[in-house]
Amino acid sequence: MKKIILFTIFFILIIPNCILASDEISTDDIMNSQQESLDINSFVKEADKYTKDVYEDIDMGELFSSAITGNIDNESIIKSLIRALRRRSI
């Protein structure tokens, strides 16, 4: 029994790990394919339609893209929120 376990562990360690990855696909291609498969464009259009009166300075498509890449411009978002709060308080 011990021989079988040792042989199995040895066999697993010997098997080469094959990784099929290539550098040919760019991140833009991946982003575009994900947007198409998840229908993100219609979501962004609906978000623009509902938020254009309140958040005039923010482009939802740009906000979505920057959120995915991690380059969020917090300053413009905060300014838009402050303007919206001022309008509601008046």
Secondary structure, DSSP 8 states (H G I E B T S, - for coil): -HHHHHHHHHHHHHS-------S-S-HHHHHHHHHHHHTHHHHHHHHHHHHTTT-TT--HHHHHHHHHHT---HHHHHHHHHHHHHHHH-
